[in-house]
Amino acid sequence: FNGGKPEYNGEQYINRGVLHHFLLRLVKMDCKFAPFLYIGGERKINMPYTIESNGRKIEIALGGTIDRIDIKDGTINIVDYKTGRNNNDSKTSLDDIFAHETPSSGYRLQAFLYSIILDELLNGKECVGDKDFRWIDKVKTDSARKISPALLYIHDPVNSMRDNFIVDILKMPVNDITAIKSEYMTRLDAVLNEIGRASCRER
C-alpha cells in the first residue's frame, strides 16, 4: 500500500478492468431482469448416485458449485458464469453434447447436471456430507418449481438480456429441466458406468 491506497502491477490492473467491466455489465442486465429473488452465489450442491463397476455397486457424490441462483416468474435459474464467448452452437442435440462435438459441450453438461441435482433435492433426495445446504430450504419455501439452466458469457458483446443465456437443445430453450432430465440421466448413467468398468480393468 502507498498512502493507504493499493498498488497494482500491470496484470492486476488488467484483471481489475475486466472485473469492473463484468460487474457493470451484470448490474445492467440485472436491472433489465428485475424484479427477481436472488438466492445466492457460489452455492455447493451434490446428490448421492450409484454406479456399477465389475458387478459391484459403488456410491458416489455428483455435484459441484453453482455460480448463481435466482428466482423469477416461478422459475429457478441456475446460472453459470463463463469467461469465453458464446459460440452459438444452438443446433446441437444431447448426442452432440455427450460426444463433445461442440466447444460448449462441457459447459452445457455441467449446467444441466446442476439443474437436475437441484430438482432431485427439491423432490426429497438428501445431500451428501455436511456442507451448508440451508439455501435449498430457502428455495423450497418459494412457489417456483421449474428449473432452468443458463450460461452467462462474460465477454459476449452481443447478448445483454438474461433470456438469451438459457441453455438450449436443437434451438429450443430448456426452460424446464424436467423436459430433458430422463434422457440426460440415461446417457450420464451409461458414461459413468463405463468409467467405472474401465477403472476396474486398469487395476
Disulfide bonds with the S-S distance in Angstrom:
none
